[in-house]
Amino acid sequence: MNKIILTLTALIIFSCKDQKTNQNATTEQVVEEKVDTISSVINKETLKDLSVVPHHYICYTYDRNKTKRIWIGFSEKNLAIELKYEGQQESLPLKYNTEEYIEGGAHPTIIKYYDEIYQNKVNGKYKLTHSGNWDYVTYMRGKDNKEFNYTIDHHANPYGSIPCFK
């Protein structure tokens, strides 16, 4: 992010020096032209690159039908940032809400809660449970509060750097 900002700043400064030879152009006009040029260069893909990119993925299977899968992409800080259902075109962003930490047993249990965002609205809620090497997902669909449960697929490269499907 800092490299891009420095590059853009340098581009503006050097471009303004080039324009300095044109005595008819005001400094404001030169800056406006360069900002417009830079804005046209920064497109959606560039902005996507600036956002958080998943550090690792976990693949889950639906408890009632093992052929239905989802993956969740996590940040370096182990927060879920996106989710994709197998067969869908695009992933859905997740918004972190809160978490619980429960001591006891062989391993502590960490439960994190997220909102599923679709068309800039909360579409459903996810509860991600982690204990030891087990991970579970409970999805509560917003329109009818129907619940869906998923379990980590240990055979699909859990915690890998690429998702288990495209």
C-alpha positions in Angstrom: 0.0 0.0 0.0 2.8 2.4 1.0 4.7 1.6 -2.2 1.7 2.4 -4.4 1.2 5.8 -2.6 4.9 6.7 -2.9 4.8 5.7 -6.6 1.7 7.8 -7.3 3.2 10.7 -5.4 6.4 10.5 -7.4 4.4 10.3 -10.6 2.5 13.5 -9.7 5.7 15.4 -8.7 7.7 14.4 -11.8 4.7 15.0 -14.1 4.2 18.4 -12.6 7.9 19.3 -13.3 7.4 18.3 -16.9 4.3 20.5 -17.1 6.2 23.4 -15.5 7.6 24.3 -19.0 4.1 25.0 -20.1 3.7 28.6 -18.7 0.0 28.8 -19.7 -1.1 26.0 -17.5 -1.7 26.8 -13.8 -0.4 24.5 -11.1 -4.0 23.6 -10.2 -4.8 22.5 -13.8 -1.6 20.4 -13.9 -2.4 18.7 -10.6 -6.0 18.1 -11.7 -4.9 16.5 -15.0 -2.4 14.2 -13.2 -5.0 13.2 -10.6 -7.4 12.3 -13.4 -4.7 10.3 -15.2 -3.8 8.4 -12.0 -7.5 7.8 -11.2 -7.9 6.2 -14.6 -4.9 4.0 -14.0 -6.3 2.8 -10.6 -9.0 0.4 -11.5 -11.0 -2.1 -9.6 -8.3 -4.8 -9.9 -5.7 -2.5 -8.4 -8.0 -1.6 -5.5 -8.7 -5.3 -5.0 -4.9 -5.9 -4.7 -4.8 -3.3 -1.9 -7.5 -5.1 0.1 -6.8 -7.9 2.5 -5.7 -11.0 0.6 -6.4 -14.4 2.3 -3.3 -15.9 4.0 -4.8 -19.4 4.2 -8.0 -21.3 3.4 -10.1 -24.0 5.1 -12.4 -26.2 3.1 -15.5 -27.5 4.8 -18.1 -30.1 3.8 -21.9 -29.8 4.5 -22.7 -32.3 7.3 -25.8 -33.6 5.5 -24.3 -34.0 2.1 -20.5 -34.4 1.8 -20.5 -33.4 -1.9 -21.4 -29.8 -1.0 -18.4 -27.7 0.0 -17.4 -24.2 1.0 -14.1 -22.6 1.6 -13.3 -19.7 3.8 -10.3 -17.4 3.3 -8.6 -16.1 6.4 -6.2 -13.2 7.0 -2.8 -13.6 8.7 -4.5 -12.7 12.0 -6.9 -15.6 11.5 -10.0 -13.6 10.8 -12.3 -14.9 8.1 -12.5 -12.4 5.2 -14.3 -14.2 2.4 -16.3 -17.4 1.7 -17.3 -19.2 -1.4 -19.8 -22.0 -2.1 -18.7 -24.5 -4.7 -20.5 -23.7 -7.9 -20.8 -20.0 -7.2 -19.1 -17.5 -9.5 -17.8 -15.1 -6.8 -16.8 -15.2 -3.2 -18.8 -13.3 -0.5 -17.2 -10.9 1.9 -17.5 -11.6 5.6 -17.6 -9.0 8.3 -16.2 -9.8 11.7 -18.5 -9.2 14.7 -17.3 -10.7 17.9 -15.6 -13.8 19.5 -15.7 -16.0 22.5 -12.8 -17.9 24.1 -13.8 -20.9 26.2 -11.1 -22.6 28.4 -11.2 -26.3 29.3 -11.0 -29.6 27.7 -8.0 -30.8 25.7 -8.0 -27.5 23.8 -9.6 -24.1 24.3 -12.5 -23.4 22.0 -12.6 -20.2 20.0 -15.9 -19.1 18.4 -16.0 -16.2 16.0 -19.2 -14.5 14.6 -19.4 -12.9 11.2 -22.0 -11.4 8.9 -22.3 -12.5 5.3 -22.4 -9.4 3.1 -24.3 -9.7 -0.2 -25.1 -6.6 -2.3 -23.9 -4.4 0.6 -26.5 -6.0 3.0 -26.2 -8.6 5.7 -27.5 -11.8 4.0 -26.9 -14.3 6.8 -24.7 -15.0 9.9 -21.8 -17.4 10.4 -20.5 -18.9 13.6 -17.0 -20.3 13.1 -15.8 -22.7 15.9 -12.2 -23.8 16.3 -10.9 -26.3 18.8 -7.7 -28.2 18.4 -7.5 -29.3 14.8 -11.3 -29.2 14.3 -13.2 -26.4 12.7 -16.9 -26.0 12.3 -19.2 -23.6 10.5 -22.8 -22.9 11.4 -24.6 -20.7 8.8 -27.9 -19.0 9.7 -29.6 -17.9 6.4 -31.1 -14.5 6.9 -34.3 -14.9 4.9 -35.7 -17.8 6.8 -33.3 -18.5 9.7 -32.6 -22.0 8.3 -29.4 -23.4 9.8 -26.6 -25.2 7.9 -23.7 -27.0 9.5 -20.3 -27.7 7.9 -17.1 -29.5 9.2 -13.5 -29.1 8.2 -12.4 -31.4 5.4 -9.0 -32.6 6.6 -8.3 -34.2 3.2 -8.5 -30.9 1.3 -5.2 -29.2 2.4 -6.6 -27.5 5.5 -4.8 -24.2 6.3 -3.4 -24.2 2.8 -2.4 -21.2 0.7 -4.9 -22.0 -2.1 -8.6 -22.8 -1.9 -9.9 -26.3 -2.4 -11.8 -25.2 -5.5 -12.0 -22.2 -7.8 
